[in-house]
């Protein structure tokens, strides 16, 4: 748990919205958080990151994008914890996007640990449960497969996503960095 004081909602600005897919309404501009915890210099101090998230909310942002690996090799889940803490009291007014399907190669000696794709059904299930807990929510609005796992058929991933939607754990899903053929395979098999 990240120790911070509660920041009151001051929601006074609005922003244009867009519809993703059939019915996911989000702010026209979303805010991604990878840089708060890794990749673009030293991590942002927790209180400052949470304040920035709340400022974005006050400006009318409703789509907030994170991932289970937007942290360090030592604490890969730090970013989801920040987002969860910052948005827990305004959760019904925002859409949370997070991603699964890659993990750090902790055996590597590299400073920036390589990422390994892992979209096995059991990994997806463990990932969604962890993300729900860290994000302090009962559902994820948009759940992305972060990278294609060449060892797992897209039909298997699609089946897990359909199950998670039926269970109410996610409401929408997507795939990053994918070919059109990969994307169409589950659709064709469902016919």
BELTA-V569098 format. One record per backbone hydrogen bond with DSSP energy under -1.0 kcal/mol. NH is the residue of the N-H (numbers start at 1). CO is the residue of the C=O. E is the energy in kcal/mol with one decimal. If there is no record, write none. Layout:
BEGIN
nh=NH co=CO e=E
nh=NH co=CO e=E
END
This chain:
BEGIN
nh=13 co=58 e=-1.0
nh=18 co=26 e=-2.8
nh=20 co=24 e=-3.2
nh=24 co=20 e=-2.1
nh=26 co=18 e=-2.9
nh=28 co=16 e=-3.2
nh=31 co=63 e=-2.4
nh=33 co=65 e=-1.9
nh=36 co=33 e=-1.7
nh=37 co=34 e=-1.4
nh=38 co=34 e=-2.2
nh=44 co=36 e=-2.6
nh=49 co=45 e=-2.5
nh=50 co=46 e=-2.6
nh=51 co=47 e=-2.1
nh=52 co=48 e=-2.1
nh=53 co=49 e=-2.1
nh=54 co=50 e=-2.3
nh=55 co=51 e=-2.4
nh=56 co=52 e=-2.2
nh=57 co=53 e=-2.1
nh=58 co=54 e=-2.5
nh=59 co=55 e=-1.6
nh=60 co=57 e=-1.6
nh=61 co=56 e=-2.3
nh=64 co=95 e=-2.6
nh=65 co=31 e=-2.8
nh=66 co=97 e=-2.6
nh=68 co=99 e=-1.8
nh=70 co=67 e=-1.6
nh=71 co=69 e=-2.1
nh=72 co=75 e=-1.2
nh=78 co=75 e=-1.6
nh=81 co=77 e=-1.8
nh=82 co=78 e=-2.0
nh=83 co=79 e=-2.4
nh=84 co=80 e=-2.8
nh=85 co=81 e=-2.4
nh=86 co=82 e=-2.6
nh=87 co=83 e=-2.0
nh=88 co=84 e=-1.1
nh=90 co=87 e=-1.6
nh=93 co=90 e=-2.5
nh=94 co=91 e=-1.4
nh=95 co=62 e=-3.9
nh=97 co=64 e=-3.1
nh=98 co=142 e=-2.0
nh=100 co=144 e=-2.6
nh=103 co=116 e=-1.8
nh=105 co=114 e=-2.9
nh=106 co=104 e=-1.3
nh=108 co=105 e=-1.4
nh=116 co=103 e=-3.2
nh=118 co=101 e=-2.9
nh=124 co=120 e=-2.5
nh=125 co=121 e=-2.3
nh=126 co=122 e=-1.9
nh=127 co=123 e=-2.8
nh=128 co=124 e=-2.7
nh=129 co=125 e=-1.9
nh=130 co=126 e=-2.1
nh=131 co=127 e=-2.8
nh=132 co=128 e=-2.6
nh=133 co=129 e=-1.9
nh=134 co=130 e=-2.7
nh=135 co=131 e=-2.8
nh=137 co=132 e=-2.0
nh=140 co=169 e=-2.1
nh=141 co=96 e=-1.0
nh=142 co=96 e=-1.7
nh=143 co=172 e=-2.2
nh=144 co=98 e=-2.6
nh=145 co=174 e=-2.5
nh=146 co=100 e=-3.8
nh=152 co=149 e=-2.0
nh=157 co=153 e=-1.5
nh=158 co=154 e=-2.7
nh=159 co=155 e=-1.9
nh=160 co=156 e=-1.8
nh=161 co=157 e=-2.4
nh=162 co=158 e=-2.5
nh=163 co=159 e=-2.2
nh=164 co=160 e=-2.6
nh=165 co=161 e=-2.2
nh=166 co=162 e=-2.3
nh=167 co=163 e=-2.0
nh=168 co=165 e=-1.3
nh=169 co=164 e=-2.0
nh=170 co=164 e=-1.1
nh=171 co=140 e=-2.0
nh=174 co=143 e=-1.9
nh=176 co=145 e=-2.8
nh=183 co=179 e=-2.1
nh=184 co=180 e=-2.2
nh=185 co=181 e=-1.4
nh=188 co=184 e=-2.5
nh=189 co=185 e=-2.2
nh=190 co=186 e=-1.3
nh=191 co=188 e=-1.0
END
